[in-house]
Amino acid sequence: MKIEHVAVWVDDLELMRDFYVRFFDGKANKLYRNPEKDFQSYFITFREGARLELMKRMDVNERYPLDMLGWAHLAISVGNKQNVDYFTDRLIKAGYTCKSQPRVTGDGYYESMFLDPEKNVIEITI
């Protein structure tokens, strides 16, 4: 069994697509539109097969606080400590909010934490 994809509602589809393509080497499919439901989405496929679905519908527009019950973050494995440092530096230089610099956590992960353009928490880890 494997998780096929994770989906997130977004406000700006193009901005979010460009972020995950530019910074995490994702490949986006052609924009899917369902005019009946006023729904649009992109699937972003990453090198090892994981997929992220970015979804937009005009009636989905309420944002929740960062710390609440439910999904907490999306973790992206970049392979090694050097890559965690590289991605962290790249995102900082591009002006994205770093919530946590690279560090070894109490459970042994080497990670940094960022906010994507719409304030979703991204963990960059080995």
TAJOFEN-V492091 format. One record per pair of residues at least 6 apart in sequence whose C-alpha atoms are under 7 Angstrom apart, sorted by the first residue. I is the first residue (numbers start at 1). J is the second residue. Records with the same first field share a line. If there is no record, write none. Layout:
BEGIN
I->J + J
END
This chain:
BEGIN
4->50 + 51
5->50 + 51 + 52 + 53
6->51 + 52 + 53
7->52 + 53 + 54
8->53 + 54 + 55
9->54 + 55 + 56
10->54 + 55 + 56
11->56 + 61
13->54 + 56
16->117
20->26
21->27
25->46
26->44 + 45 + 46
27->44 + 45 + 46
28->42 + 43 + 44 + 45
29->42 + 43 + 44
30->42
31->40 + 41 + 42
32->40 + 41 + 42
33->39 + 40 + 41
34->40
38->57 + 58
39->56 + 57
40->55 + 56 + 57
41->53 + 54 + 55 + 56
42->53 + 54 + 55
43->51 + 52 + 53 + 54
44->51 + 52 + 53
45->51 + 52
73->120 + 121 + 122 + 123
74->121 + 122 + 123
75->122 + 123 + 124 + 125
76->123 + 124 + 125
77->124 + 125 + 126
78->84 + 124 + 125 + 126
79->126
80->126
81->110 + 126
84->111 + 124 + 125 + 126
85->102
88->112
92->98
96->115 + 116
97->114 + 115
98->113 + 114 + 115
99->113 + 114
100->112 + 113
101->112 + 113
102->110 + 111 + 112
103->110 + 111 + 112
104->110 + 111
109->125
110->125 + 126
111->123 + 124 + 125 + 126
112->123 + 124 + 125
113->121 + 122 + 123 + 124
114->121 + 122 + 123
115->121 + 122
116->122
END
